[in-house]
Amino acid sequence: MAKRKKNTENKNQTVEDEVMVDIIEEYDFRENFIEKYQNYLLIGVAAILWIVGGYIAYKYLMLAPKEQEAIAEMMQAEKQFEKDSFALALDNPGEG
């Protein structure tokens, strides 16, 4: 009975050793992967940041002023609709 217990402990130790070896190999693989493709990874991250930054800049620097301008022009048409001047509202909204 003592021998069986000892063999079980040896098997458990062997399995644990194999798991540790697998973990170390996986860590080495990831470390080597990052070192090997470091430039590509940095270029990819920079490209993603560039795209996101460009979208945000476009949204707030280009679209926001145009939206405000459109709202201001639309106010004239709304005033004409309130007066029941549909022809003026449709044909001449920006000039009053």
For each residue, the residues with C-beta under 8 A, 3 or more apart:
1: 4 5
2: 5 6
3: 6 7
4: 1 7 8
5: 1 2 8 9
6: 2 3 9 10
7: 3 4 10 11
8: 4 5 11 12
9: 5 6 12 13
10: 6 7 13 14
11: 7 8 14 15
12: 8 9 15 16
13: 9 10 16 17
14: 10 11 17 18
15: 11 12 18 19
16: 12 13 19 20
17: 13 14 20 21
18: 14 15 21 22
19: 15 16 22 23
20: 16 17 23 24
21: 17 18 24 25
22: 18 19 25 26
23: 19 20 26 27
24: 20 21 27 28
25: 21 22 28 29
26: 22 23 29 30
27: 23 24 30 31
28: 24 25 31 32
29: 25 26 32 33
30: 26 27 33 34
31: 27 28 34 35
32: 28 29 35 36
33: 29 30 36 37
34: 30 31 37 38 41
35: 31 32 38
36: 32 33
37: 33 34 40 41
38: 34 35 41 42
39: 42 43
40: 37 43 44
41: 34 37 38 44 45
42: 38 39 45 46
43: 39 40 46 47
44: 40 41 47 48
45: 41 42 48 49
46: 42 43 49 50
47: 43 44 50 51
48: 44 45 51 52
49: 45 46 52 53
50: 46 47 53 54
51: 47 48 54 55
52: 48 49 55 56
53: 49 50 56 57
54: 50 51 57 58
55: 51 52 58 59
56: 52 53 59 60
57: 53 54 60 61 62
58: 54 55 61 62 63
59: 55 56 62 63 64
60: 56 57 63 64
61: 57 58 64 65
62: 57 58 59 65 66
63: 58 59 60 66 67
64: 59 60 61 67 68
65: 61 62 68 69
66: 62 63 69 70
67: 63 64 70 71
68: 64 65 71 72
69: 65 66 72 73
70: 66 67 73 74
71: 67 68 74 75
72: 68 69 75
73: 69 70 76 77 93 94
74: 70 71 77 78 93
75: 71 72 78 79
76: 73 79 80 93 94 95 96
77: 73 74 80 81 89 90 93
78: 74 75 81 82 89
79: 75 76 82 83
80: 76 77 83 85 86 88 89 93
81: 77 78 84 85 86 89
82: 78 79
83: 79 80 88
84: 81
85: 80 81 88 89
86: 80 81 89 90
87: 90 91
88: 80 83 85 91 92 93
89: 77 78 80 81 85 86 92 93
90: 77 86 87 93
91: 87 88
92: 88 89 95 96
93: 73 74 76 77 80 88 89 90
94: 73 76
95: 76 92
96: 76 92
